[in-house]
């Protein structure tokens, strides 16, 4: 019985001490808080706490500042990147528009040359567009989008706004093959415009012609114009063919070696005119 009574008293004493200790600590905390807020003076305990927590607060404050600055700069970089992407898209759109405008201007210039050529030569002509090319040397040809259904006949001459291009030598209902004048298998009757001397213009397979059968006694100079002679009914007289680019007088032989630069730029052919004739020349 005594042991049970002692145990109860001991438990009550421990509980009393715990309550007392809690009360003392709470009282001290209230006194410290009141003294700090009331007098605004640093106590010894306050100073110790401040010294202990000051460096930590300094580090935390700096870290918070750096984090805020980093977040701000990152946000700015994201905004700049989005702006750059938007400006780049606008630049691409402007470039595409500029390319389209230049292409439209180039097309307009080519078509205007064709129209001027057609108006200067009172002949029935059919407009055609190149849709294919044959790169072979001997048969330099292009394919156009006009055929027998459009009234095209084998042998019809082909020109563009700069001068002669060649002649039709094969066709289907919807397409035609044009033998270019620079092909080695091509030969045309031409005149030196200044002297009216006749010669035979032959293709070389490259971007030049060779003018044959012009006598050494003829005065031929670089820059002289070469035009169609009109013989054989292929091309009308006086159409531009090219310009004399080189004259060689050899010791032997009766004729000059004459090189002619084409009036037509065969590297940029796109739009052509087929001269319509009832009975065109054919080989």
Secondary structure, DSSP 8 states (H G I E B T S, - for coil): -HHHHHHHHHHHHHHHHHHHHHHHHHHHHHHHHHHHHHH----HHHHHHHHHHHHHHHHHHHHHHHHHHHHHHHHHHHHHHHHHHHHHHHHHHHHHHHHHHHHHHHHHHHHHHHHHHHHHTTS-EEEEEEEEEE--SSS-EEEES--GGGT--TT-EEE-SSSEEEEEEEE-SS-EEEEETTSTT-EEEEEETTT--EEEEEE-SSSEEEEE--BTTS---TT-EEEE--GGGSS-TT-EEEEEEEEE--SSSSB-EEEEEESS-GGG--EEEEE--SS----
